[in-house]
Amino acid sequence: MFKEINIPKEVLNCLDRLDNAGFEAYLVGGCVRDFLLGIEPKDWDITTNARPGEIQKLFPNNVYENAFGTVGVKTESEDPKLKIIEITTYRIEGRYSDKRHPDEIKFAKTVEEDISRRDFTINAMAMKQTVNGKWQIVDPYGGRDDLKKKIIKTVGSPAERFNEDALRLVRAVRFSAELDFSVKGGSVSGWKIEKKTEEAIKKESGLLEMISKERIRDEFVKIIMSDNAKFGIEELERVGLLKHIIPELREGIGVGQNKHHIYTVWEHNLRALDYTAQKKYSLEIRLAALFHDIGKPKTKGGEGPDSTFYNHEVVGAKMAVKIMDRLHFSKNISEQVIHLVRYHLFYYNVGEVTEAGVRRFLRRVGPENVDDLIKIREADRIGSGVPKAVPYKIRHLLFMIEKVKRDPISPKMLKVDGMDIMKILGIPPGPQVGHILSVLLEEVIDNPKKNEKKFLEEEIKKLGELNLDNLKKMAEAAKEMKEEFEEEAEEEIKKKFYVK
């Protein structure tokens, strides 16, 4: 089970300097857990009986800006994980009135006292190097045994631990999904939450309402970014936490689809997520895969093999807006996820869609988003039980995109601009300029050969003779041109896919 992990020299130097100065010094917490699992730790934490002032004297190049007795020791390492090594004085904590921060912190005398405040047994271990070079493990709560058994169990009373910091409710699930060293993860890896700990999670789940959405989001992201993301979401639901994080996902539980889907909406969304996790895709792709059909329950029409989900992508995008805002995701991540949910459903059939249709598709979704949309389509297909992620139609679409990708699809790509229009017509800035650009762009999308300055200048003169109302109608008609990817064959889509 255990694999040898080399402890970085920067960490060993900190331990040695504390030891040589007559202080106790241990590696503690998650780095010990990962070390024993044979996983490269994300960070290395040290605990000691030295007080913060004494640590600072030993390590003059430091950062100390907290009330928790933690001194950040700066190193000269080029590895970002090792630029600062955190050294914390043994401590014990008082009551947690806000379910997040201890009301008071007191320095402790022993490493065992320090360990007693940890969340789970697998994180409640410390280790130090002995004189013969071997590592001594301090494990008062059986964490090493729980590692072998793959059990997530709290230190002491589960209810007390969760009332100290309610985020531990989600962390229990996160560890069960994240601590995997098998190929598939989930049920294959065998990580389970201990019975009393699980019962306490279910009972205390409402405590999550007291935790900031940012902290919940960060734990949720770690679950989503694990190889076992699907298992993690299933566990959140099983222990009653999902309803406090993304209740919208639960609306798909038990909701059947149509003859083109063998899974419920809930199962389909999770299988799509699983595909993106196995492919190691980005956070945005994984979230979009999880949310791509979240609007189906609200838009379902009828029952059985011919049920429909018209406009579910539009409804789903609106739901994604609320989810991303509620969990305080960044603007960039939110916009990308919402965009992918909104446009994940596009129709393409070889021979039915023209090059102009492909150009309109690129104008609508943005060329920079095509690769991500294709990944969502792959996840959608695999999540539907289809064995092949990239069929011939998608390969042909990519060929067509490559063929037309240099053609004009936005006003910026026209050989004339607003300044040209104002100069030719002798008009000031205003709606007329924008309307003319819209009409010109539609002409050029239909026929890229028309994107020549001389031709466009003649068109500007003709359009300039129209009154503003007629010009406005032409511009609106241009914007509302039927999108060939979805509307040229609307009846065929409804007949075959029941999802328009």
N, C-alpha and C positions, 0 to 999 in steps of 0.2 A: 504493500500500500504506500509506503513512504519512499520518497525519492530524495536524493541528496541535493540540497540547495546551498549554494555558496553565499555566505553572509558577506556583504560588501565591506571593504576595508574602512570606509567612512564610519560605518556603524560600529565595527570592532574597535576603531580608534576611540570613539566616544565611551564605549564600555570600559576599555582599558584605562583611560584617563580618570574616570570616576573610581574605578577599583584601586588604582595606584594612589589615589588621594585618600583612601580609607573608607570610601562609601560603598554601599551595596548598589548594584546596577543590574537590571534585568530587561530583556526584551519582553514585551507584554502585548496581549490582545490579539488582534487579527493577524499580525505578522507571525506569531507563534503558531496559530492555527494553520495558516497557509504553508509555513515552513514544514509542519508535520504532514501536511497533505501533499507535499512536493509541488506546490504551486508558488510561483514567483510572487512574493508579497508586493502589494501596490505601494505600501509605505512601511517604514520601520519605526516603531515607537519604543521608547525606553522609559522605564520607571525607576526611581531611586529614592533613597532616604535623605539625599542631599536637598537642602532647601533651595528655593529659586535663586537667592542671592549667592549661595555657594556654587551653584551651577554656573551662574554668570561669571564668577571669578575664574572658574576653570576654563570657561569658553568665552573669552572677551568678545568675539565676533558673533553676536547673538541678537535675537529679537524676543522681547518680552512685553507683550501688550495684552494680557488677559488676566482674569481673576481665578484661573484654574490651576495655577502653579506650573504651567507649561512654558518652558524656555525653548525657543527655536534656535538650534545651533547651526550657523551657516558653515558650509563646507566648500571646497573648491571643485567638487564633482561636476562633470559635464552632464550627468544623468539628472533630468528634472526631478525625479523621485528622491534623489539624494542630496539636492542642493541645501535642504534644511532638514535636520534630524530633530524630531521633537523629544525632549526629555522632560518628564513630569514627576514632581515630588509625590510620594505615596499620599493618597488622600482618601477620605471618606466623605460622604455627602449626606445632607439633611433631607427634610421633606421636599417634595416637588409640588408646590401649590398649583403651578400652571401646567402640570403634566409635561413639562419640557426641561426647565432649569431647576437645579437644586436651590432651596432657599438659602443654604449656607454650605460652605466647604471647609473642612478641617483637615489639617495634615495628619497622616497616620504614621504609625511607628513601624509596621511590618508590611511586606509585600502581600501577605495573606489578607490583611485588612483592605488593602487597595483592590485586590482581585474580587473581594466580596461585593463590590458595587457594580460589577460588570453585568451585561444583559444576559448572555447565554453561556452555557458551560463551555462550549467550544471556543469562546472568546475569553474565558476566565482562566487562562494559563499564562505562566511566565517562565522564562528560562535564562540561565546564566552559564557561562563557561567555567568549568572547574580547572584546577591546577594541572590536571593531566590532559587538558584539551577537550574533554568530553562535555556534553551539554546536560545540565541538571534541569529537569522539568518540575515546576511547582504547579500542582494540579489538585487543589483541594475539593473540587466539585465533579471530578470524573470526566472532564472535557475530552481527554485523550480517548477514553473508552467510548464516549459518544461520537467522536470522530469515526472510530472504527465501525460503529453500528449505524452511522449516518443518521443521527438523531439531533433535532433542534429542540433544546430544552433550556428553560430559564434557570438562572442561578437563584435558588431559594423559591419563594412564593411567586408563581406567575402573575397573580393579580397585583402584588406589590410592585413587581418589575414594570408591568405595563402602566400602572398608575404613576410611576415615577416619570416615565417618558412614553407617551402613547404611540410614538412613531415605531417603537419596538414591535408593535402589532404587525406592521407591514414588513419590518426587517426580518421577522421570523419567516415569512413567506419568501422574501427575497433570498435569504440564505438557502432555503430549500430548493430554489430554482437555480441559484448561482453557483453553489458549491458542487459542481459536477465534474467528474473526471472520467466519464464514460462517453461513448460516441453519440448516443441519442439523447441522454439525459432523461428528465422526468421519471417515470416509473422504472425505467431501466437503471438509472443511477441509484434509486432506492432511498433518497433522502426523505425523511418523514418528520413531522412535528409531533413531539411527545404528547401523549393523550391529555394530561393535565394542562399542559401549555396550550394545546389546541382548544380545550374547553374554555380556558380563560380568554383566549382571543375572541371566541364567539360571544362570550358574555360581555366583554369589555369593548367590543368593536365600536360602540358609540363614542368612545374617547377620542377617536380620530377627528371628530368635529372640533376639538379644541386645538388641533395642530395646524400650523400654517400650511397653506396649500403649496408653498414652495418646497417645504421639507417633504411633503407627501409626493410631490412631483419628482423630486430627486430620487427617492426610493423606487417609485414606479418606473422611472427611466432605466434604473439598474436592472429591474426585472425584464423590461422590454429588450434591453441590450444583451441579455444573457442568451446562451444557446437554448435554454429551456423556457423561452418567453411564453410559449403556449401553456406549458405546465404551470408557470407562475400565475397567469391570468385565471386559469382553472382553480388554482389554490385560493386566490383572493376571493373568488366566488364561493368556494366550498366552505371557507371559514367565516363568511359573512362580511368581508371587508370591501368587496367591489362596489356595493351599493353606496358606500361613503366616498368613493373615488370617481368612478365613471358608471353611474347607474344606467346611463343610456345603453351601454353594451348589453345589459341584462334583458333589454326589451326583445332581443333576438332569441332568447332561450325558448325552445319548443316551437318556434315559428317555422313551419314548413315552407318550402319554396315551390318550384314547379318541376315539370318533367326533365328540365335540364340541370337540376341540382338534386343530389342524393343526400345532402346534409341540411340541417336547419340553418337559419341565418347565423345563430350563435356559433355552431360548429364550423360553418364556412369561414366566418371572419377569423376564428382562431387558427384554422388550417392555413389560411392565407398568411397570417402572421408567422406561423411556424416555418413556412417556405422562405420568407425573407430572413428569418433568424438563421436558418441553416445556410443561407447564401451569404451571411455576414453583411447584409445590406445596412445602410445608414439608419439612424433614428427616424428621420423623416419618412423613409420608405416603410419602415416597420409600423409606425403609427398610422400612416395612410392605408396600409394593408389591413390593419385591425379595424379601422373606421370606414373602409370603402363602401360597405353595404349597411352601415349603421342606420340609414334612413329607410330600409326596406320594411320593417314592422309598421311604421307610420303610413306607408304608401301601399300596403298590400291590398289588392283587389281580388275578391273571390277566394276559393279554396281549391286544393287539389292540383292536378297536373297542369291546369291551364290558368292558374293564378297569375296576377300581374303585379308589377312594382313600378309603375310609371313615375318618372321624375324622382326616383329615389336618390339619384346622385345629387340633385339640387337640395333636397331636404337633408341629405346626409352632410353636405357641406355646411349648411346652416347649423346643424347639430355640432359639427366639428369646431365651428367658431366658438360656440359656448363652452365646449370642453377645454379647448386650448386656452381660452381666456380664464376660465375658472381655475385651472392649474398653473396659471401665470407662466406659460411658455413664452419664449422670446418671440418678437415680431417676425423675425426671419423664418424660424422653424414653423410658427403658426401659419404664415402665409403659404409656405410650401406644402404643408400637409393639407390645408383646406383646398388649395388649388388641385392637388392630386385626387382628392376625394371627388371634387366637383367634375373633373374631366376624365376620370378613370374609365368611363363608359363611352367608347367610341366605336362606331360601326365601320368596318372596312371589308370589302369583298373585291377580290381581284376581277378587273374588268368592269366593275360598276362605278368606281370612283375615279374621276378624272384628275389630271395633274393640278388643275385649278382647285379641285376639292382638297387635294393634299396641301396646297398652299394656304387655303383658308383654315385648314386644320392647324397648320403651323402658326398662322397669325393668331388663332384663338388660344392655343395652349402655350405658345412660346417655344421656339426651337430648343432652348436650353432645358426644357422639361420633358422632352420626348423620351430620353433614356429612362427617366424615372417612371414615366407613364407606362412604358413597356414592361418595366419590372413589376408594377402593380398589376398589369394585365396577366403577366406570368403567374403571380401569386393568386390572382382571381381564378385562373384556370385550374391550377393545382388544387386550390381550395375547394373546387367544385368536383373533384374526383377525376379530372381529366389527366391522363398519364403524361401528356406532352405539354411542356410549358410554352414552347415557341413553335406554333404551327406554321405552315407555308404562308398563310395570309399575313402573319406578322412579319415574316421574312421579306415578303413582297412589299409590304408597307415601308419597311426600312430601306429597301431598294428605291422606292419612289421618293422617299424623303431625301435620300442621297442625291437623287436626280434633280430635284427642284430646290435644294437647300440654298442655292445662291440666287434664286429668283426673288424679286421684291415682294415682301409680305407686310411691310409697315411704311408709313409716310416717310420715315427717315431714309428709306431705300429708293425713294423716287428721285429722278434726275432733276426735279424742281422742288422748291420749298416755299414756305409762306412768304418769304421776302420777294421771291420771283413773282408770285401772284400779285402782291401789293404793287410791285413796280409796273407790271404789265397792265394792270387794270386801274392803277392810280388810286387805290383805295387804302384806308387806314386799317390797322389790325381790328379784327372783329369776327363774328360768326361766319361771315361769307367766306373767309379764307379757309376755315376749318371744313366747311361743307364742300368746297371745291377739292380740297385734298382727299376727302373721303371718296368722292366720285372718281377722281383720277386713280386712286389706289385700287378700286374695284375693277376698273378697266384693265389695269396692268396685271392684277392677279389673274384675270381671265386670259390675258395674252401678254406675257412678259416682254415680247418684242416691241410693244408700244411704249416701253419705258425709255424713250428717247427724248431729249430735251426739246428738239424742234417740234415733234408731234404734240408733246404735252403743252407747249406754249400756245399752239393753235387751239387745243382743247380749252385752255384757260380763257382764251378770248371768247369762245362760243359760250362757255358756262357763265362768263361775266355778263352776258346779255340777258340772262334769265333774272326774273325778280327773285327776291330772297325767299319767298314762300315756296316757289317751285324748286329752287335750288335745295332748300331744306328737305323737301320731300324726296328728292333724288338721293341726297346724302343718307337719309334714313332708310331708303330702299336699299342702298348699297350695304349699309350695316346689317340690314335684316335679310340679306341674301340667304337663301336656304343653304345651310351647311351640308355639303354633299356627304360628309362622313356619317351624318345621322338622319338626314331628311330626304335625300334622293330616293332612298329605299325604305321609307318609314313603315309602310305596310308590311314589307318583308321582315323588318326587324320585329314588329309586333307579332307577326305570325310565328317566327322562329324562336325569338328570345324572350318575349314577354317582359321586357325590362326597360323599354324606352321611357 
